[in-house]
Amino acid sequence: MKHSPTARTPLFDLDLLKALVMVADCGTFTSASARLHSTQSTISQKVRRLEEMAGHRLLERGSRDVRPTDAGETLLAYARRMLALNDEMFEALSGANVGVTVRLGVPDDFVGGPTTHMLAAFSRKHPEVKLEVTSGLSRDMSYRYDRGELDLILVKQRRSSREAVASWPEQLRWIDSAKHPSIQLDPIPLVAFPPRGLYRDDMTHAIESIGRRWRLSFICSSLSGIQAAVADGLGISLLPARAVTADHVVLTPKSGLPPIETMDIALLHRPTADAVVKELARALSRMFGPQRR
């Protein structure tokens, strides 16, 4: 049965163990005391206390040097491990390895793919940084950013509606089901995000501008849900070009639907953000290419 430590189990003092290791490494009490900035008598007392605790003679004292006994060799192996672990613990708590947490918010359609590849490369360069990535609707990301819950956000917004570190035009596409098209139905069924969700007003205004009627056939807050609903023939929708799948067909101008160019992808962080947050922002900017400020 594995021994469990109790209140009666003696605890070896690391200071005593350090004295034993130094004597064993130096070969003499005199050299060890000099290395530890102590006196020879003090080092001898520490070794004797260890021998009393261990119940064994730990060092053989010769005329010129000292050597560990068999029991001493055993204790030395543990002592070195305990001292190394102590140093490791101190280093971890001193701040050398205490990482910085960066809280990043991104829309659903940016999770995975190039974004994940970029974050992985960033993490390899900065192993001390912990990334906390939250995905969801852009309005939710903006709300949490304003509340101080996120350090850096990549969101979709109406063009130039909010000052950003950088921004890029969002390429939008009208999409329909490849197998069960809905564009010829009257009224046109629409698959959309919830009220105040992106692209919803753009869709309805565009359809009304060409004199067509519309109805909301499916509402979902999940991008994957919108994609699946369109693919299965529940209606048409307006989504970023990157969200178009093989189960969709992109509606061309022949469908009568006008192009929508009202949205930006915007990158936001506070002027007082940590340097590592700003570096991550620059990495995101490089991923998107030329930017508009």
N, C-alpha and C positions, 0 to 999 in steps of 0.2 A: 504494500500500500504506500502511495506517495506521501511523504512527510509534509505536514502542514505546519507552518510557523505558528507559534503560540506566544503569549506574553512572556514566557520563561525562556524563549530562544534568545541566546546572546546576539547582540547586534555588533558586527565588526565596524570599528571606527575607520573611516576612509583615511584619516590622517595617519593612523597607525599602519595601515596597509601601504600607504605611500612611502613611509619610512622604510618598511621592509623591502619594497621594490627597489628603492634607491640604493640601499646597502647591497642588495644582490647584484644590481647593475654596475655599481662602482667597485665592488670587491672589498671595500674597507669602510669602517665607520667614519674615519676621518674625512675621506672624500665625500661620502654621503652627507655628512653634516655641513660641509662647505657648500655643496650643491643646494641644500635645503635652507641655507642661511641659519643654521642652528648650531648647537654644541654637540660634541661627541657623546657626552653623558645623557643628554636629552634623547638622542636617537637610540642609544642603548636601552634606556628606560622604555621607550615605545616598543622596541622589539621584544623586550621581556614581558611587557603587558600582553602582547599578541601571543606569545608562547604560553602564558598562563591561560588565556582564553581558549586557545586551540588545544591545550593539554598535551602539546608535543614540543620538542626542541625543533626550532625552525632553521637555525644557522649553526654550522660547524665553524668555530673560531680558531683559525690557525695562527701561526706566528707572523705571517705576512698578509694574509687575506682571510676572507670568510666565504664559505660556500653553503648553499641551501641543502638541508637534509631532504630525505624523500618527502617527509611531511611538508617541509618548506617549499619544495617544488610544486606540490599540490596546491598549497595555499597561494603561492605566487601566481599560478595560472588564473585562479579566481580573482585575485587582487587586481591583476592587470585588466581583466574584463570589467570589474566593478569601477575601476578608475576611468577606463575608457567610456563607460556608460555615463558616468558622472560628467565627464567633459562634454559628451554629446548632449546631455540634458541641459547643461549650462548654456551651450552654444545655441540650442533651440530656443531657450527662454530669453537669451540676451538680445534677440532681434535679428541675428544673422540669418536665420532660416524662417523667421515669422513672415509669412507671405502677406501680400496685399490682395484684397478681394475687389474685383471689378464687377459691378452689376450692370449687365448689358441687356437692353430690351430690343427685340427685333420682331417684325411681322412674321406670321406663320410661314409665308412662302420664301423666307430667307433662311429658315432653319434647314440645315443639311446642305449638301452640294458645295459650291465654292466658299460659302461662309464658314462651314465647318472645317474645310481644308485650311482656310486662312487662320481660323482660331487655333487649330492644331499646331500650325507653324509658329504662331505667336506664343503658344504655351511651351513649345520646345525651347524657344529663345528665352522665355521668362518662366522657368519652372517654379519660381517662388510665388507666382501670381495664380490666385484661384479665380476662375471665371464662373460667375453665376448668370446664366442666360435665361431670360424669360421671354416667351413668345406669346403672341396674341394679337388682338386688334390694335391698330395704331392709336386709336383714341384712348385705349386703356394704358398703352405704353406712355403716352404723353401725360396722362393723369398721374401715373405713378412717378414719373420723372419730376413733375411739378411738386409732388409731395416729398421729394427727396429720397424716394425708395430705389431709384435707379441712377447710375452715374453717367451712363452713355446710352443713347437710344438712336435707333435707325427706324424712322417712321415714314409713312406716306401722308402727305398733306396737300391741300390746295396750293397751287403754285404761288410762292412768295407770301404765304399767309403767316409765316413765323420765321424770324431770323434764325439761320442755321449755320453751323460751322462749314458745311458744304451741302450741295444739293445737286440732283441729277433728274432729268425728265423721266417720268415713269411711262414706259411704252405699254399702252393698253390695247387689247384686242377684243372684239365682239366674238363670242364663241357660241357654237350650237353643237348638238349631238351629231356624231358622225353616222350613227345608225338610226336615230329617231329624231330627225330635225323638227324644229318648232317654229321657224321663222315665218312660215306661211300661215300659221294659225291666226285666227282673229277672235278675240284680242290676243296679242302676243304674250305668251306666258313668260314671266321673268323669274329668274333665280337670283336672289339678292341677299346681302348681309342685313342685319337688323336695322331698325331706324337709326339714323345718323351714321350708318356704316358707309364705308367708302364706295364710291361709284354708283350708289343707289339713285341719288338725284340726277346724276349725269345720264343714267340710262333712261329714266322716265322723261326727262326734258328732251333728250334726243329723239325718242320715239314719237313724242307729241309734236316735235318740230317737223316731222315728215307726214303728219296727219294720220298716224296709226294709233289704234287703241292698245292698251296693255292691261295686264292683271298680274298681281304677285302670286305666283304659284308655289314658291318654295323659299323659305327664309331660314338661314343658318349662319351662325357666327364662326363656323369652322371653314377654312379654305378647302380642306379636303372634302368636306360635305358639299360645298358649292360645286367643286369639280365633279364629284360623283353624280350629283343631281342633274347637271347639264348632260353628262355622258349618258345617263339613263333616259333622257328625253323629257325631263320635267320643265324645261324651258331654256331660254337663251340667257347669257350673262355677259358681263364686262369684267375681264380679269387681266392682270399683267401678262405680257407675252411669255414670261418664264413659267407661268402656271398652266399653259396650254399643254394638253397631253395627246397621246395618239387616239384617244376616244373622242376627241373634239374635232370640229372643223372650224376654221377661222372664217368669219363672214367677211366677204370682200365688199367694196363700195357698190357692187352690183345689187346687193341686198337692199340698198337704199339707206342703210344706217350710216350716219356721219361719223368720221373719226373723232375720238375724244382725246384732247391734249391739254388737260387741266390739272394734272397731278404731278407732284415731285416726290422723289425719295430724298429725305432730309436727314442729316446727321447732326445731333445736338449733344453738347456737353457744356458744363459750366466753365466760365473763365478761370475759376479757381480750382479746376479739376486737377487731380494728381497727375504727375508726369506720365505714369504708365497708362492712365486713361487716355491722355492725349496721343500717346504712341499707338494705342489700339485704334483710335479714331483715324490716325494717318494710314494705318494698315487697311482699314475698311475703305478709305478714300482711294487708295491704290487699286483695290479690288474692282471698284466701279469705273476707274479710268478718269478722263477729264471731268472736272466738276464745275458747277456754276455757284458762285458766291453771291 
